[in-house]
C-alpha cells in the first residue's frame, strides 16, 4: 500500500484542488517536494483525538472521515474530506493536540508534510500564510452556513443540499444512464443522518419521498441522482 510516489491520476487530483491550484508554481513545487505519500485501507485510523499534530495532510484519493465519540462510546461522523482538500493545519499552528478521530473511508491516498518541513515552507513563502488565512476564512463561512441551515431549514432541504454537495465532490455518470450521477462515496443512511444531525428513520423517509418524486434512486450500492434540478428546487423552495 505504501507506494512512494503519486500516480498520474493522484497528482492531477491534488493539483486540481480549488485551494492548492491557486498557489504560485514555486510554492506548489516546494510543498510537493517535501511531501510524502501514505496509503490506507478502508477503516484505517489516520489520526486519533489527543495525538500531537506532526503532519499537514491532503486527501488525494478516496475520502477521510472525521468523527467524534460520545460518552456512551458511539462514533459520530462529523464530515468527510474529499480529494484535493488539505487539513490538519490548525493544530500545526496552535501546537495543540488533534481534536477528532480521522479514518480512511474506502482505500485512500494521503499526501503529508512533516511539521519541520511545514515550518520551513512557511518561513520561505509568506504567500502560504495568506493562502491559509483565506482557507480558514472559507471554513468559518462554511461553518456558519451549516449552523444557519441546521437552525432555519427543514430536514428535506438540508438533505437535498447535502446530496448536491456529494454529487459535486463524488459524482460520476451512471453506467446505465449518462444523464444520471452516481454518488461514489459509499455512505450508510446512519452516516448520512449524522452529517445532518437527524435520525436515520427521518432521513430514510425523506430519501424515499425524493425517490417517489424521481429526483434520486436508492440502490443497494448507494444513491443515484436522477434530476439535479429537482434537488436544487427542493433545497431552495423549502428554505
N, C-alpha and C positions, 0 to 999 in steps of 0.2 A: 504493500500500500504506500510505502514511503518513497515514491519516485522523486528524485532531487530537483526536477525542473517541471515547469508548467507545460502542458500540451499547447498546441496552437490554438485550440478552441478555448482553453482556460485563459490563456494570455489575452485573447480577444475579449473575453468576458470581463476581465479586470480592467482593461483599457477602455471598455465601453461604459464603465460606471459613470453616472452623471457627475459625481463629485471629482473622481480621480481624473477623468478626461479633461477637466477644466484647469488642471495644474499645468505649469510650464513643463516643456520637454525635459529640461535639466533636473527638475525636482522629481518628476516621474522616474527618470533614469536612476537617480540616487536611491529612491525608495525601493525600486525593483532590484537594484544591485545588492542591497543589504538584505533583502527579504529571503526567507527560506520557505519551502513547501512542506505542509503537513497534510496527510490524507487520513480520513477517518471513516470507519464503518458506521452504519446506522445505529444510533443509540450510544455511541462512544461519548464519554464525558470529556469535554474540551477544557472547561474551567469550572471550578467549584466556588460557591459562595464562601468568602473568607480567605480565598487564595490571595497571596501577594501578586499584584499585576506585574508580569515580566515581559509581556508581548503586546504589541499593537497588531490587530488581526483584521484580515479581509476575508469574506466568503467569496470563493472563486467558482465553486461548483456545488450543486446540491442546496442545502439550507442549514441554518443554525437555529436551534430552538432555545429561546431564553425563558427560563422558568423559575418559579419560587415554590417553596414547600410550606404548607400550612402546619400549624401546631399538631394537628392530627396525623400528619405525615402524607397528606395528599399533595401531589405535584400539580401546580397550576401553570399552564402555558401563558406567557405574557405577550410574546411577539416572536416573529421569525425574521431572521436576517437573510436577505436574498443575495444572489451572486452580484458582485460589483460593489457591495457595501462594506465599509470599514467600521470597526467597532473596538471598544476597549480603551479608547484614548482618554476618556475622563479619568480613569484610575491611573493612567500613566502621568497625568498632570498633577492630580492632588495627592498621589502617593498612598491613597487609601486602598483597602482590600476590595476584591470583587464583591459585588452586592447580589449577584444572582448566579444560578447554575446555568451552564451553557452546554448543550448537547448537539451532536450531529444529527440532522434529520434526513435520513437517507444517506447513501455514501456521498461524502462531501470532501472537497478540497479547500484548504485554507492557505493563505499567504500570511506569513508572520514576520514582524520586525522586532528584534530584541530591544529591550529598554535602552541599552547603551547606544545602539545604532539610532534609535528614535531620537535620543537627545542630541546626537551628533548632527543628524539631519536638521533638527530644529535650529541648532547653532549656525549651520551653514546656509539655511534658507528661511529668512524671515517670512517669506511667502507662505510657508506652511502654517505659521501662527495665524495669519489672516484667513487662510483657507479653512482651518479647523474652527475658527471663530464663526465663520459663515455656516459651517456644517452644524455646529452646536445651536446656532440661532434657528436653523431649519428644524432641528429636532424639537426645540422648545415650541415652535409654532405648531408642529405636528401633535405634540403632547397636549397643548391647549385645545387643538381641534378635536382630539379624541375625547377629552374631558367634556367639551361642549356637546359633542354628539351623544355621549352617554347620558347627559342630563337633559337634552332637548329633543332627541329623535326617538321615534318608536323603534322597536327591535327590527321590524321589517325593513326600514330604511337603512339602519346600521348594517344589517346583513347584506343588503344589496351593495352598499358601498364597500364592504369587506370583500365580496365576491369580485367586484370590479377591480379592486386593488390586486387580488390574487391573479386575475386574468392578465393584468399589465405585467406582473412580475414573473408569472409561471405559465402563462397561457401558450398553448401550441395548437395549431389547426387539427381538428379531429380527422382521423383517417377515413371515416365514413362520410364526412361532410365538411369540406374545407371552409364553409361559412361559419361553422361552429368552432368554439375554442374549448379545449380540454384543459382544466387546471392541473398542471403537472405535480404540484405539491400535494402529497398524499396526507390528507387530514381526516382524522376520525371526527364525527359530529361532536363528540365531547370536547375535542381540542378547539374546534371552530366556536363552540359555545363559550369556552373560556376566553377566547380572544374578544368576545362581545360582552362579557360579563353577564351571561344569561344561562338558563338551564338547557340541557341537551334536548329535553322534551319540547320546549318552546321553539328552539332553533329548528328541530325536526318538523314541527308544524308549519313554520314559515317556508322551509325548503319545499315541502310538499305543495304548499299553495303556489309557490313560484313555478313548480313543475307543472301544475294544472294550467297555469297561465302561459305555459310553453316558453318561459324565459330561461329555464335551465332544464337539465335532465340529470336525474340521480342514477348513477351506475355503481355496480359493486366496486369498481376500481377508482371511483371518485366522482367529481362533478364536471358536467359539460355545460358551458354557457351557450345557449342556442340563440339568444337575442340580447345582445349587449345594450341596445337602445331601450329595451323593455326594463332592464335593470336600472339604467340611468333614470328612467321615468319614475320607477319605484323609489329610488334614492332621493329624488327631488320633490316629487309630489307628496311624499309622506313627511317631508321636512316640516 
